[in-house]
Amino acid sequence: MKIRTNALAGIALAATAALGLAACGSGSSTPAASSAAAGGSNAGEITVYNAQHESLTKEWIDAFTAETGVKVTLRQGSDTEMSNQIIQEGAASPADVFLTENSPAMAQVENAGLFADVDTATIDQVPAEYRPSTGKWTGIAARSTVLVYDKAKLSEDQLPKSMLDLAKPEWKGKWAASPSGADFQAIVSALLELKGEAAAEEWLKGMKENFKAYKGNSTAMKAVNAGEVDAALIYHYYYYGDQAKTGENSKNVTPYYFKNQDPGAFVSVSGGGVLKSSKNAAAAQSFLKFITGKKGQEVLQKGNSFEYAIASDVPANDKLVPLTELQAPTVDPAKLNSEKVTELMTKAGLL
C-alpha cells in the first residue's frame, strides 16, 4: 500500500521509530543523528556514497538539509567503484547511505551482507516492481532502455522487433553501445535474468560481431546524430536531456521503445540503501525516506534529470513516455548478477 504523507511529518515519524529501536537496544543511532531526523537544529551528519548523477543527488541533499538540518557529505564515484569500496571497507565504512544509477551494484553490496533493512515507511512509498523482493534497499528512480536511431537512415519498418535482433547479421556495423558502462551492463544483467545464460552468451557473441563501441551513452548518441552509425542502445534520458538544452547532439535522433516485455524494454531501477554499519542510522533512514517521498520524487518530476519518478504516486516528467506505457519486463532487481555479466562480457571480448 502506498502512503501519501507530508515529508516533514514522515521524517519526524521515522526519527521517532528509530529512537524507539535505539531504546530497545539496537544502539545504532547517535543522539545527534536522532535529533537531526526529528528536525532539530542540532542535526548531525551523514555521508552518502553516490553513484547517481551528482547534480540530481545535490538537489535531493539541498532539499533534505533545508527541511531537517541534517548535513550531508557526498563522495562521488561510479556504481562499481562505490560498491567495491564499500565492500572493501566493510564495517569500518564511513558511508551511511549508498545511491546508485543501476541495480547490480546494489545487489553486490546486499550479497556482501552490508545493508540494513530499509524502514517499512520508506518501502511502503515504493511500488513492488521498483524495489527488490528482499527489502534490503529500494528503488529511488528509473531509466528506460531505448534504441535511438537516425530517421534518415532507418524507416520504422526496418527497426528491430526485439533487442535480440541486433545480434543478427543484417545489423552488422550499424549500431553502437557503451559496453564498459554500468548502464549497458545493467541491460545485459536483465537479459541474463530474463533469457538465461546460454541466450545471453549467444547475444553477446552476436553483439561483438555487429556493434561499434563508444565510451559513454552520450557519445554513442552523438555518433548516431553524426551519421557514424544508424542506431545506438542507450537509456532514454540522454535524448531528453539533450533535447531540453540545444538539441545539438540529438537533432537527427529519434528514440524507439521495444515494449512487449522485451529485454530491450528493460527499466533499470536506481537504488538507495542504508549501510548496516551506519553510525547515524536514523538520519540515514530519513534521507532515504525523503528521496522516495513526495518532495524527493518531485525533484525527478520537475527537474532536468529526466529520470523517472517511481514512488509516492508522483508522475513522471510530462515530456517522457509514461512508465505504464513502456511494457517493461518484470525483473526482480535483487537477482541481477553483475559478476556473471562481467564474466560473460569478458568472454565475448566486450570488456
matplotlib code that plots the C-alpha trace (Angstrom):
import matplotlib.pyplot as plt

x = [0.0, 1.3, 1.4, 0.8, 2.2, 3.9, 7.6, 8.4, 5.9, 7.3, 10.8, 9.7, 7.9, 10.9, 13.1, 10.6, 10.6, 14.4, 14.6, 12.3, 14.6, 17.6, 15.8, 15.2, 19.0, 19.9, 22.4, 23.0, 21.9, 23.8, 21.7, 22.8, 21.5, 18.2, 17.8, 18.5, 16.0, 13.4, 14.1, 16.0, 18.5, 21.5, 21.0, 24.1, 25.7, 25.5, 27.9, 26.4, 28.5, 26.9, 27.0, 23.8, 24.3, 25.9, 23.6, 20.5, 21.7, 22.7, 19.2, 17.9, 20.5, 19.7, 16.0, 16.6, 19.1, 16.8, 13.9, 15.8, 19.1, 21.0, 24.3, 25.2, 28.7, 28.9, 31.5, 31.1, 32.1, 30.7, 28.4, 31.2, 33.8, 31.5, 30.2, 33.7, 34.9, 32.0, 32.8, 36.5, 35.7, 33.2, 32.0, 34.6, 33.0, 32.2, 29.3, 25.8, 23.8, 24.7, 22.9, 23.5, 22.4, 21.6, 20.6, 23.6, 25.9, 23.2, 22.8, 26.6, 26.6, 23.5, 25.1, 28.0, 25.6, 26.3, 22.8, 20.4, 16.7, 15.0, 12.4, 8.9, 7.6, 10.1, 9.3, 5.6, 6.2, 7.7, 5.7, 6.9, 8.0, 10.6, 12.3, 14.0, 12.0, 14.4, 13.7, 17.4, 17.4, 14.9, 14.4, 14.7, 14.4, 14.3, 15.6, 14.3, 16.3, 15.8, 17.2, 17.9, 18.1, 18.6, 15.3, 17.1, 18.7, 16.1, 12.4, 10.1, 9.6, 13.3, 13.6, 14.3, 11.3, 13.5, 16.8, 17.9, 17.6, 20.6, 22.8, 21.6, 23.9, 21.8, 22.7, 26.5, 28.3, 25.0, 24.6, 26.5, 26.8, 29.0, 29.7, 32.1, 29.5, 27.2, 24.1, 24.8, 25.9, 22.6, 20.8, 22.8, 22.0, 18.3, 18.8, 20.7, 17.9, 15.1, 16.5, 19.2, 23.0, 23.1, 20.9, 22.8, 26.1, 24.8, 23.5, 26.8, 28.7, 26.5, 26.9, 30.7, 30.4, 27.9, 28.3, 30.7, 32.0, 31.8, 32.7, 29.5, 25.9, 26.0, 29.0, 27.1, 24.0, 26.3, 27.6, 24.1, 23.4, 26.6, 25.8, 28.6, 26.1, 22.4, 21.4, 22.6, 21.3, 21.2, 18.9, 16.1, 17.2, 20.3, 18.0, 15.5, 18.3, 19.9, 16.6, 15.9, 19.1, 20.1, 19.3, 22.6, 23.6, 20.2, 18.6, 18.8, 17.9, 14.6, 14.0, 12.5, 10.9, 10.9, 8.0, 6.1, 8.2, 11.2, 14.6, 15.2, 12.2, 14.1, 13.5, 16.6, 16.0, 18.4, 18.9, 19.3, 20.2, 21.4, 24.6, 24.3, 27.5, 26.0, 26.6, 23.8, 21.1, 18.1, 19.2, 20.3, 16.9, 15.2, 17.2, 16.1, 12.5, 12.8, 14.2, 11.3, 8.7, 6.7, 9.2, 12.1, 10.2, 9.1, 12.7, 12.7, 9.4, 10.2, 14.0, 16.2, 17.5, 14.7, 14.9, 11.6, 9.9, 8.7, 7.4, 4.8, 2.4, 4.4, 4.0, 7.0, 8.1, 5.4, 7.9, 8.5, 6.6, 4.7, 6.1, 2.8, 3.1, 6.7, 5.5, 8.7, 9.6, 9.3, 12.7, 13.5, 16.4, 17.8, 18.5, 20.7, 24.1, 26.8, 29.6, 28.2, 27.6, 31.3, 32.3, 30.2, 31.1, 34.8, 34.4, 32.7, 35.6, 33.5, 35.4]
y = [0.0, 3.4, 6.1, 9.7, 11.9, 15.2, 14.7, 16.6, 14.6, 11.4, 12.3, 13.0, 9.7, 7.9, 9.5, 8.6, 5.0, 5.0, 6.3, 3.5, 1.0, 2.5, 2.4, -1.3, -1.8, -1.5, 1.2, 2.3, 5.9, 8.7, 11.3, 13.9, 11.8, 11.1, 14.8, 15.6, 13.1, 14.7, 18.0, 19.5, 22.3, 20.1, 17.9, 15.7, 14.4, 11.6, 10.5, 9.4, 7.3, 8.5, 6.9, 8.7, 11.8, 14.3, 17.2, 15.2, 14.0, 17.5, 18.7, 16.0, 16.9, 20.6, 20.0, 17.4, 19.6, 22.6, 20.6, 18.7, 20.4, 17.2, 17.9, 15.5, 14.8, 13.5, 11.1, 10.7, 7.7, 5.1, 2.3, -0.3, 1.9, 2.8, -0.8, -2.2, 0.5, -0.3, -4.0, -3.4, -1.0, -3.4, -2.5, 0.3, 2.2, 5.9, 5.6, 5.8, 5.7, 4.3, 5.6, 4.1, 4.6, 0.9, -2.1, -4.6, -2.6, -2.6, -6.4, -6.7, -4.8, -6.7, -10.0, -9.0, -8.6, -4.9, -3.4, -2.8, -3.3, -0.3, 1.2, 0.0, 3.5, 4.0, 0.6, 1.4, 4.5, 2.5, 0.1, -3.5, -3.5, -0.8, -2.4, -5.7, -8.5, -8.7, -5.2, -4.6, -1.5, 0.3, 1.9, 5.7, 6.5, 4.6, 4.8, 3.0, 1.3, 2.7, 2.4, 5.8, 5.9, 8.1, 8.5, 9.4, 6.0, 3.7, 3.6, 2.3, -1.0, -1.5, -1.3, -4.5, -6.1, -7.2, -6.1, -9.7, -8.9, -6.6, -9.8, -10.8, -10.4, -7.6, -5.3, -5.7, -2.4, -0.5, 0.1, 1.4, 0.9, 1.7, -1.8, -0.7, 1.4, 0.3, 1.3, -1.2, -3.9, -3.5, -4.1, -7.3, -8.3, -8.1, -10.1, -12.8, -12.9, -13.0, -15.4, -17.3, -17.7, -19.5, -16.9, -14.0, -15.5, -16.0, -12.4, -11.0, -13.1, -11.6, -8.1, -8.4, -9.1, -6.3, -3.3, -0.3, 0.6, 4.1, 5.4, 6.7, 6.8, 10.4, 9.7, 6.8, 9.0, 11.7, 9.0, 8.4, 12.1, 12.5, 9.6, 7.3, 4.6, 4.1, 3.4, 3.1, 1.2, 3.7, 5.0, 7.4, 10.4, 11.2, 12.0, 14.1, 15.9, 17.0, 18.0, 20.1, 22.0, 22.8, 19.5, 19.8, 16.2, 14.7, 16.7, 13.7, 11.2, 9.6, 7.2, 3.8, 1.7, -2.0, -2.6, -6.0, -7.2, -7.5, -7.4, -4.2, -2.7, -3.1, -0.4, -0.1, 0.8, 3.3, 2.1, 3.5, 1.7, 2.3, 0.6, -1.7, -0.1, 3.4, 5.4, 7.8, 5.3, 7.4, 10.3, 7.9, 6.2, 9.6, 10.7, 7.6, 8.2, 11.8, 10.8, 8.3, 10.7, 13.2, 16.1, 13.9, 12.4, 15.8, 16.7, 14.0, 15.1, 18.8, 18.8, 18.3, 14.8, 13.3, 10.1, 8.5, 9.2, 5.9, 6.4, 8.2, 8.4, 11.2, 11.0, 11.2, 14.3, 15.1, 15.0, 11.3, 8.3, 7.2, 4.2, 2.4, 2.5, 1.1, -2.5, -3.3, -6.9, -7.9, -8.3, -8.6, -6.1, -8.3, -11.0, -9.0, -10.7, -8.3, -10.8, -13.2, -10.4, -9.3, -12.9, -13.3, -9.9, -10.6, -14.0, -12.3, -9.9, -6.8, -5.9]
z = [0.0, -0.9, 1.7, 0.9, 3.6, 4.4, 4.1, 7.3, 9.3, 7.7, 8.8, 12.3, 12.4, 11.1, 13.8, 16.5, 15.3, 15.2, 18.7, 19.8, 18.3, 20.0, 23.3, 22.6, 22.4, 18.6, 19.6, 16.0, 16.3, 17.9, 19.9, 17.3, 14.4, 16.1, 16.9, 13.3, 11.9, 14.2, 12.6, 15.5, 15.0, 16.0, 13.0, 12.9, 9.7, 7.3, 4.5, 1.1, -1.3, -4.5, -7.9, -9.1, -11.2, -8.8, -9.8, -9.0, -5.6, -4.7, -5.4, -3.0, -0.4, -0.5, -0.1, 2.7, 4.6, 4.3, 5.9, 8.6, 9.2, 8.6, 7.0, 4.2, 2.9, -0.6, -2.0, -5.8, -7.9, -10.4, -9.4, -9.4, -7.8, -4.9, -4.4, -4.4, -1.9, 0.5, 0.4, 1.0, 3.9, 5.4, 8.9, 9.0, 6.1, 6.8, 4.4, 5.9, 2.6, -0.9, -4.0, -7.5, -11.1, -11.6, -9.6, -10.0, -7.7, -5.0, -5.3, -5.0, -1.6, -0.5, -1.2, 0.9, 3.8, 4.4, 4.1, 7.0, 6.4, 4.9, 7.1, 6.3, 5.9, 3.1, 1.5, 1.6, -0.6, -3.5, -5.6, -5.5, -9.1, -8.4, -5.4, -4.6, -3.1, -0.2, 1.2, 1.8, -0.4, -2.5, -5.9, -6.0, -9.7, -13.0, -16.6, -19.7, -22.3, -25.8, -29.3, -30.6, -34.4, -37.4, -39.3, -42.5, -42.4, -41.0, -41.6, -38.9, -40.6, -40.6, -36.8, -34.8, -33.2, -30.3, -28.8, -29.6, -33.3, -33.0, -33.0, -36.4, -39.5, -41.0, -38.2, -38.7, -38.3, -37.9, -34.1, -31.2, -27.4, -24.5, -23.1, -20.4, -18.6, -15.7, -17.8, -20.5, -18.1, -16.3, -19.5, -20.0, -16.4, -17.3, -20.4, -18.4, -15.8, -18.4, -21.0, -19.2, -19.6, -22.9, -24.6, -23.1, -24.2, -27.7, -27.9, -26.7, -29.3, -32.0, -30.5, -30.7, -34.4, -35.1, -32.9, -32.7, -29.2, -27.8, -24.4, -22.7, -23.8, -24.8, -27.2, -28.7, -29.3, -30.9, -33.2, -34.5, -34.8, -36.8, -39.1, -38.0, -37.1, -37.7, -34.1, -30.5, -27.5, -24.5, -21.8, -22.6, -20.6, -22.7, -25.6, -23.5, -21.6, -24.9, -26.4, -23.3, -23.9, -27.5, -29.2, -30.9, -30.3, -30.9, -33.7, -36.1, -33.5, -32.5, -29.6, -30.2, -27.4, -27.8, -25.4, -25.3, -22.3, -24.5, -22.8, -24.7, -22.8, -19.5, -17.0, -14.8, -11.1, -9.5, -5.9, -2.4, 0.8, 4.4, 5.5, 8.4, 9.8, 9.8, 13.0, 12.1, 11.1, 12.0, 9.8, 7.1, 7.0, 7.0, 4.0, 2.1, 3.1, 1.9, -1.5, -2.1, -0.6, -2.5, -2.3, -3.3, -6.2, -7.4, -7.8, -10.5, -12.0, -12.2, -12.6, -15.6, -14.9, -17.0, -14.9, -14.0, -10.6, -9.3, -5.8, -3.7, -6.7, -8.3, -12.1, -14.5, -16.2, -18.7, -21.6, -21.0, -22.2, -19.0, -17.2, -17.6, -21.4, -21.6, -21.3, -19.4, -18.5, -14.8, -13.3, -9.5, -9.1, -6.3, -8.9, -11.3, -11.4, -12.1, -11.6, -14.1, -16.6, -16.3, -16.9, -20.0, -21.5, -20.9, -22.5, -25.5, -25.9, -24.9, -21.8]

ax = plt.figure().add_subplot(projection="3d")
ax.plot(x, y, z, "-o")
ax.set_aspect("equal")
plt.show()
